[in-house]
Amino acid sequence: MPRERMTRSADALEARIREAVGDLPAPSPAARERMRLESIRRAEGAPRIGRQGGSRALAGLAVAATVAALAFGYFASRPLPAAAVVARALAVLEQPGVLHYREDLTSTQAKGVSRSSGEYWIDVAGGRLKRASVSPDSAEVRREESLIASGTAVGVRYSDDGVFADESAPYDITHDGAYARAAECRAMLERGDLRLNGTATIEGERAYVLSGAYPSEDGAVTTAVVYHVSVEDFRLLRMETTRPATPGASGPDDGLNEVWRYTGFEVLPPDRVPASVFTIEIPGNAVRTVRRSYSRDSLARFDAFDLYWVGERLGDLVWDGAFSYTNEDPNPPLIRVRHEVAETRYTRGASDPSGVSVSIRPRMPEGRLGELLGNARGRRADVPMGRALVGGSSTWGWTGVLNSGRSTVMVSANDEADMMRVLQALRPVK
Amino acid sequence: MTEARFTRVYEEHVASIYRYCVLRTGSQADAEDVTAEVFARLLTKGSRVHEGDELPWLYAVARNACADRYRRDARHLRALERLEPGPIAFEPELRDRTLWRCVAALRGLEQQVIFLHTAEDKTFSDVARLLGRSEGAVKMAFHRGIRRLRAMLETESVVPAASHGVEGGCDAS
């Protein structure tokens, strides 16, 4: 072939290649994120993730996730794969709008299995949360709804039409539902107690497996937790917690295994959520329980019955607040409005948040009259004046009860010495 | 390797490596897998690579990773062909499939030079720097590659998917 013709031919071929180049795909933002995360995982020695099927959508989410990952600053000198997954899972919750999802809980313990289902609507920007749950039970089906709006929480229990109102404003709705899970997850990550352990399939959906553990408030029990987070879009799909079983113990949480399955996850624009979602219907004959919290000044004005405490500090124990419950029962024949209980709390701060609780109830008459007025069995109205009844164990904690004036006072603590110290130092608030 | 350096290199080069892997594997899913593998190696071994020399190193790793992938998958692909008669689809929507099949069948250096010069729009000087070759060697590889490509296209000697795991193939011999 003549040289000139060869050159023209080569130029034409090069042009053909350049024209065809436009067909070679560039990775979508979501694919870029998937590859980045997967490369970090493999560098950490994690097993390969199989080929991903399904949609390559959610590009915007991945971009938001990248920003979140950087903003959280989880990456230190070396990338942490668990941190990357958590950052992206948290970014899902940070999308503007109303978060809506369903959760199904299966609780398994030696004594049996129970199930409940719930539905959440959470509007962080609007300060609103609605939770509806159904707990099927052999004796009854209990339905509960709770609504948080304008800093006040209202809950309705339909099995007995009880209404609970919490006037302890403000209520931080990010302490609830999916946000509470996210906070747990973040805390474990920061403690170094969360690891990425490969992948698994949850009902056909590929998921990262994050394993961790968190201590109970008193540090005595460690609960193991496993999260499954969608590989595709980082939704939380499943969470499982398991508390250790103590030989011979039968506490409400001992050996308890709970599995939450999350479905129907969506983030909706607020104007697409029906107004009825963020309302709650309260039956007219409901027993209403109102929870109120008290400052130091308002505690001094409390006069429904005698309050006792140990001041704002007792050694390393610091007063952490007080609240009361008031019951209002409109149902005949016994229509009453009365304070049920008031409680003051003492803690050692973050090192021992469980601390000591001092709960005070109005003292009731003994016998049948006392029971009619609500003095249920076990309130120890029979403890002689001037004496205290104490008891407990290292498993269940320690309790001391005494009667004084118009009140019955109960001191509860994990540690016997703490309980005795507070019991002996009790004095009237006024 | 520090996160800052990894992030910079990843953001700069992931698209090029991904497109190269699509070309070599014929599948976006496989390209994702291989690209992730390439950058995983960057994380574990990249500290030995001088600043600014990452791209040729990434291409070399990508070329080897694609070859490994092909060797690993070859038996599986053949089994698939036996089970489901018919061509194995090239996932991306390519109008000029014959051309890309033939590009994929070129020898390593020729393929890389043609890819970088045309798909990535690099000058011969840039390609030479990226691949650690002289500009003359790069130009020679390009023209040799174009000549071989033209010969393949003229004969269009399509053979069964044996050398690159995509629909049909070009005889690069």
Interface residues (C-beta under 8 A of the other chain):
Chain A: S9 A10 L13 E14 R16 I17 R18 E19 A20 V21 D23 L24 P25 A26 P27 A31 R32 R34 M35 R36 E38 S39 I40 R41 R42 A43 R48 R51 Q52 F75 A76 S77 R78 P79
Chain B: T2 E3 F6 Y10 V14 A15 Y18 R19 V22 L23 Q28 A29 D30 E32 D33 T35 A36 E37 V38 F39 A40 L42 L43 T44 P92 E93 L94 R95 D96 L99 W100 V103 I114 T118 A119 H143 I146 R147 L149 R150 L153
